[in-house]
Amino acid sequence: MANLQNGKFDCNYLQYADDTSLYQHSKVKNLSKCVDDMQKELDRANSWSKNSNLLMNPTKTKTMVFSTAQMSTTHNLASLELVSMDINHQNIERTKSWRVLGIKLNEHLKWNLHLNEVIRSCYAVLADLRRLKRFTTFRLRKQLTELLVLSKLDYCNCLYGSFPAYLLKRLQKVQNSASGFVNGMYSKAGDVVSIGWVLIKERIDYSIAKLAFQALNDERWPGYLTLEVKEVTRVLRSNSDGTLRLKHSYIEDTFQYNAAKVFNDISDDFKCMDFKNVKISLKKLLLDRSKERLNLD
């Protein structure tokens, strides 16, 4: 209980406001011990809550086992007996997917379920907006779409950095439809950039680049997402200011890997700016890249 008095657990945990997630990595052969350790943490948290006149709600507490689909089948990880935990002798529901801060996580770390919800939500908003189309100006339609549709596509899109092309294509179709509402006509990717919107692929790069800049310059950046950097040793025109660059020595598909890949592809001039000007300059740069990708002038 000493650790919990300082708001700490013996296992790994993430906290945001009143949301707390406990997690632990384990090999399949050690899964039973991992479950026992997690149960002990839950018991300690429950005891601390009672001593603090708080109440843990078992119905709002869920458990998940993350693995690949192949591993789950091979080791029968879907068995409910393998991961059975309780609070006050009330069993905790095991779920295959769960929403964490607006992101729908799947037990096999597949993104189709989350994207289906995002896309469905965007199209539902566009359907409502179309009823107002005849009463709105171009500028108002654009503002409404940016606030109510593009914001959904942009939310946590830094996680989409390693998405396969077919998933990015689905998101791009939503943005094309949003552009169609603004323009009052069927729209393709070229029509999207014509109204000043960065395409989906570059929007993802924009979010990743912003986070990479913050990771290098913001002291409040979380320690578990730090980025390795190397000092520029050779003095060239492109990096004569001694800007720090990211290494490429990261595991593929991780945030660190994607951040290094995107951030190293940005001019050093941007890296010396303050955060506000970086965001403005990045949007212009990535809009140009969207046009180049479509072979537009």
C-alpha positions in Angstrom: 0.0 0.0 0.0 3.0 2.3 0.4 3.3 2.8 -3.4 -0.4 3.6 -3.8 -0.3 6.3 -1.2 1.9 8.2 -3.7 -0.4 7.3 -6.6 2.0 4.5 -7.9 1.5 0.9 -8.9 4.1 -1.9 -9.0 3.0 -2.6 -12.6 3.0 -0.3 -15.6 0.2 2.2 -15.7 -1.2 5.1 -17.7 -3.4 7.8 -16.1 -5.4 10.6 -17.7 -7.8 12.5 -15.5 -10.0 9.9 -13.8 -9.0 7.1 -16.3 -6.4 4.6 -15.2 -5.0 1.7 -17.3 -2.8 -1.0 -15.8 -0.8 -3.1 -18.2 1.9 -5.7 -18.1 3.9 -7.5 -20.8 4.2 -11.3 -20.5 5.2 -14.3 -22.5 2.5 -16.9 -22.9 4.2 -19.3 -20.5 4.2 -16.7 -17.8 0.6 -15.5 -18.4 -0.8 -17.1 -15.2 1.8 -15.3 -13.1 1.1 -12.0 -14.9 -2.7 -12.4 -14.2 -2.0 -13.1 -10.5 0.3 -10.0 -10.3 -2.4 -7.8 -12.0 -5.0 -9.2 -9.6 -2.8 -8.2 -6.6 -2.6 -4.7 -8.0 -6.3 -4.5 -8.4 -6.8 -5.7 -4.8 -4.4 -3.0 -3.6 -6.1 -0.3 -5.6 -9.5 -1.4 -4.3 -8.2 -1.4 -0.7 -6.8 2.1 -1.2 -10.0 3.3 -2.7 -12.0 2.0 0.3 -9.6 3.7 2.7 -10.1 6.9 0.8 -13.9 6.7 0.8 -13.9 5.9 -2.9 -15.6 3.1 -4.7 -14.2 1.1 -7.7 -16.9 0.1 -10.2 -16.4 -3.4 -11.5 -18.9 -2.9 -14.3 -16.8 -0.1 -15.8 -13.5 -2.0 -15.4 -12.5 -4.2 -18.4 -9.7 -6.5 -19.1 -8.0 -7.3 -22.5 -5.3 -9.6 -23.7 -3.3 -8.1 -26.6 -1.7 -10.5 -29.0 -1.5 -11.4 -32.7 -4.4 -13.4 -34.2 -2.0 -16.3 -34.9 -0.7 -16.4 -31.3 -4.2 -16.2 -29.9 -5.2 -19.2 -32.0 -2.1 -21.2 -31.3 -2.2 -20.8 -27.5 -6.0 -20.6 -27.1 -5.7 -17.1 -25.6 -9.4 -16.6 -26.1 -10.2 -18.9 -23.2 -11.9 -16.9 -20.5 -10.3 -19.1 -17.8 -6.8 -17.9 -18.8 -7.5 -14.3 -17.7 -10.0 -14.2 -14.9 -9.9 -11.2 -12.4 -12.4 -9.7 -10.0 -13.1 -6.7 -7.8 -14.9 -7.5 -4.6 -15.5 -11.0 -5.9 -17.3 -9.6 -8.9 -15.8 -10.8 -12.1 -14.3 -8.3 -14.5 -15.6 -8.5 -18.0 -13.1 -9.5 -20.7 -13.6 -7.6 -23.9 -12.2 -7.9 -27.4 -12.2 -4.1 -28.0 -12.4 -1.1 -25.8 -12.4 2.7 -26.2 -9.5 4.5 -24.6 -9.5 8.3 -24.9 -11.5 8.1 -28.1 -9.4 5.3 -29.7 -11.1 1.9 -30.2 -8.4 -0.6 -29.4 -8.7 -4.2 -30.7 -7.2 -7.2 -28.9 -5.2 -8.0 -32.1 -4.2 -4.4 -32.6 -6.1 -4.1 -35.8 -7.4 -0.6 -36.8 -10.4 -1.6 -39.0 -12.9 -1.4 -36.1 -11.7 2.1 -35.1 -11.6 3.4 -38.7 -15.1 2.0 -39.3 -16.5 4.1 -36.4 -14.6 7.2 -37.5 -15.7 6.9 -41.1 -19.3 6.2 -40.1 -19.3 9.2 -37.8 -17.9 11.5 -40.5 -20.5 10.4 -43.1 -23.3 10.9 -40.6 -22.2 14.5 -39.9 -21.9 15.1 -43.7 -25.4 13.8 -44.2 -26.7 16.3 -41.6 -24.7 19.2 -43.1 -26.1 18.5 -46.6 -29.5 19.4 -45.3 -28.1 22.9 -44.7 -26.2 23.2 -48.0 -28.7 25.6 -49.6 -28.6 27.9 -46.7 -24.9 28.3 -46.3 -22.1 30.1 -48.1 -18.9 28.4 -49.4 -16.9 29.9 -46.5 -19.4 28.7 -43.9 -19.5 25.2 -45.4 -15.8 25.0 -45.3 -15.6 26.1 -41.7 -18.3 23.7 -40.6 -16.6 20.8 -42.4 -13.2 21.5 -40.8 -14.7 21.7 -37.4 -17.1 18.7 -37.6 -15.5 16.3 -40.1 -11.8 17.0 -40.5 -11.4 17.2 -36.8 -12.5 13.6 -36.6 -10.1 12.5 -39.2 -7.2 14.4 -37.5 -7.9 13.1 -34.0 -4.9 11.0 -32.9 -4.0 10.5 -36.6 -0.3 10.3 -35.5 -1.2 6.6 -34.8 -1.9 6.1 -38.5 1.7 6.6 -39.6 2.2 2.9 -40.5 -1.2 2.3 -42.0 -1.3 0.3 -45.3 -2.4 2.1 -48.4 -5.9 0.6 -48.5 -6.8 2.1 -45.1 -5.4 5.5 -46.1 -7.5 5.3 -49.2 -10.6 4.9 -47.2 -9.8 8.0 -45.1 -9.0 9.9 -48.3 -12.5 9.1 -49.7 -14.1 10.6 -46.6 -12.0 13.8 -47.1 -13.0 13.8 -50.8 -16.7 13.6 -49.8 -16.2 16.5 -47.3 -14.6 18.5 -50.1 -17.6 17.6 -52.3 -20.0 19.1 -49.8 -17.9 22.3 -49.6 -17.7 22.7 -53.4 -21.2 21.6 -54.0 -20.0 19.0 -56.5 -18.4 15.6 -56.8 -14.7 16.0 -55.7 -11.5 14.1 -56.0 -8.2 14.6 -54.3 -7.3 17.4 -56.6 -10.4 19.3 -55.5 -9.3 18.8 -51.9 -6.0 20.7 -52.3 -7.7 23.3 -54.4 -9.5 24.6 -51.3 -6.4 24.6 -49.2 -6.7 21.2 -47.5 -3.7 19.0 -47.0 -4.3 15.4 -48.1 -4.7 12.6 -45.6 -1.1 11.2 -45.9 0.4 14.6 -45.4 -2.0 15.4 -42.6 -0.7 12.4 -40.7 2.9 13.5 -41.4 2.0 17.0 -40.1 0.7 15.5 -36.8 3.8 13.3 -36.4 6.2 16.2 -37.2 4.5 18.4 -34.6 4.9 15.7 -31.9 8.5 15.2 -32.9 9.2 18.9 -32.5 7.6 18.9 -29.1 9.5 15.7 -28.1 12.8 17.6 -28.8 11.9 20.9 -27.3 9.2 20.5 -24.6 10.4 19.6 -21.1 7.0 18.3 -20.3 7.1 15.6 -22.9 6.5 12.1 -21.5 9.7 10.2 -20.7 8.4 6.9 -22.3 8.3 8.5 -25.8 11.6 10.3 -25.9 13.5 10.4 -29.1 17.2 9.7 -29.6 19.1 12.5 -31.3 22.5 12.9 -32.7 24.6 16.1 -33.1 25.3 17.2 -36.6 29.1 17.1 -37.0 29.6 18.2 -40.6 28.9 21.8 -41.4 26.8 22.0 -44.6 24.6 24.7 -45.9 21.5 22.7 -45.1 22.4 22.2 -41.4 24.9 24.8 -40.5 22.8 25.8 -37.6 23.7 22.6 -35.8 20.1 21.4 -35.5 19.6 18.1 -33.8 18.5 15.2 -36.1 16.8 12.0 -35.2 18.3 8.6 -35.6 16.7 5.9 -37.7 17.7 3.2 -35.2 14.1 2.5 -34.1 11.8 -0.5 -34.4 9.7 -0.1 -37.5 6.1 1.1 -37.1 6.7 2.7 -33.7 6.1 6.4 -33.0 9.9 6.9 -32.7 10.5 5.3 -36.1 7.8 7.3 -37.8 8.8 10.5 -36.1 12.4 10.1 -37.2 11.4 9.3 -40.8 9.1 12.3 -41.0 11.1 14.8 -39.1 14.3 14.1 -40.9 12.6 14.9 -44.2 11.9 18.5 -43.0 14.1 21.4 -43.7 16.4 22.4 -40.8 15.1 26.0 -41.2 11.8 24.8 -39.7 13.5 23.1 -36.8 14.9 26.5 -35.6 11.5 28.2 -35.4 9.1 28.5 -32.5 6.3 26.0 -32.3 3.6 28.4 -33.7 5.7 29.3 -36.8 6.6 25.6 -37.2 3.0 24.7 -37.5 2.3 27.4 -40.1 5.3 26.5 -42.2 4.7 22.8 -42.0 1.1 23.3 -43.4 2.4 25.2 -46.4 5.2 22.6 -47.0 2.8 19.6 -46.8 0.2 21.3 -48.9 2.8 21.7 -51.6 3.8 18.0 -51.2 0.1 17.1 -51.6 0.0 19.0 -54.9 3.3 17.4 -56.0 2.0 14.0 -55.2 -1.0 14.7 -57.5 1.2 16.3 -60.1 -0.5 19.6 -59.8 1.0 23.1 -60.2 
